[in-house]
């Protein structure tokens, strides 16, 4: 597995962890201690997720552009027309 794939997988895992933590935090049966621990987990995973997203953003910004197989001439896009002037 390539490095960008691992980074994407880690981002998805942290997003799922956060979703589950927010869902868990909505449970009215949680104790004060459990709420605090869940909020701490959210803070930690948010910081980690932010750093992974920044890494992904940097990689996307500086990744090499794909090389085109067919490089068209810049003149291919123009239509040339011969205009005849009035003769006479």
C-alpha positions in Angstrom: 0.0 0.0 0.0 1.4 3.4 -0.9 1.9 6.2 1.5 -1.0 8.4 0.2 -3.3 5.4 0.6 -2.2 4.9 4.2 -2.7 8.6 4.9 -6.2 8.5 3.4 -7.0 5.4 5.4 -5.9 7.1 8.6 -8.0 10.2 7.9 -11.1 8.1 7.3 -10.4 6.1 10.5 -10.1 9.3 12.5 -13.2 10.8 11.0 -15.1 7.6 11.9 -13.7 7.7 15.4 -14.9 11.3 15.8 -18.3 10.5 14.5 -18.6 7.6 17.0 -17.3 9.8 19.8 -19.9 12.6 19.1 -22.6 9.9 19.0 -21.4 8.5 22.3 -21.3 12.0 23.8 -25.0 12.5 23.1 -25.9 9.6 25.4 -27.7 11.0 28.4 -26.6 8.0 30.6 -22.9 9.0 30.5 -21.2 9.9 33.8 -19.3 13.1 34.2 -16.0 11.2 34.0 -17.1 9.4 30.8 -18.1 12.7 29.2 -14.7 14.2 30.1 -12.8 11.3 28.7 -14.9 11.4 25.5 -14.2 15.1 25.1 -10.5 14.5 25.7 -10.5 11.8 23.1 -12.2 14.2 20.7 -9.6 16.9 21.3 -6.8 14.5 20.7 -8.2 13.0 17.6 -9.1 16.5 16.2 -5.5 17.6 16.5 -4.3 14.4 14.9 -6.9 14.7 12.1 -5.9 18.3 11.5 -2.3 17.4 11.0 -3.1 14.5 8.6 -5.4 16.8 6.6 -2.6 19.4 6.4 -0.2 16.7 5.2 -2.7 15.6 2.6 -3.2 19.2 1.5 0.5 19.7 1.1 0.9 16.6 -1.0 -2.0 17.5 -3.2 -0.6 21.0 -3.8 2.9 19.8 -4.7 2.2 16.5 -6.5 3.6 16.3 -10.0 1.1 16.8 -12.8 0.5 13.8 -15.0 2.4 13.8 -18.3 0.1 14.0 -21.3 0.8 11.3 -23.9 -0.3 13.5 -26.8 1.1 17.0 -26.7 -0.9 19.1 -29.3 0.7 21.9 -31.1 -0.5 25.3 -30.0 -1.6 26.0 -33.6 -4.0 23.1 -33.6 -6.6 25.2 -31.7 -6.8 28.0 -34.4 -8.9 27.8 -37.5 -7.2 29.6 -40.4 -9.3 31.0 -43.1 -8.1 32.6 -46.3 -10.0 35.8 -47.0 -10.2 37.0 -50.6 -10.4 40.7 -51.1 -12.4 42.5 -53.7 -10.7 42.0 -57.1 -11.9 44.3 -59.6 
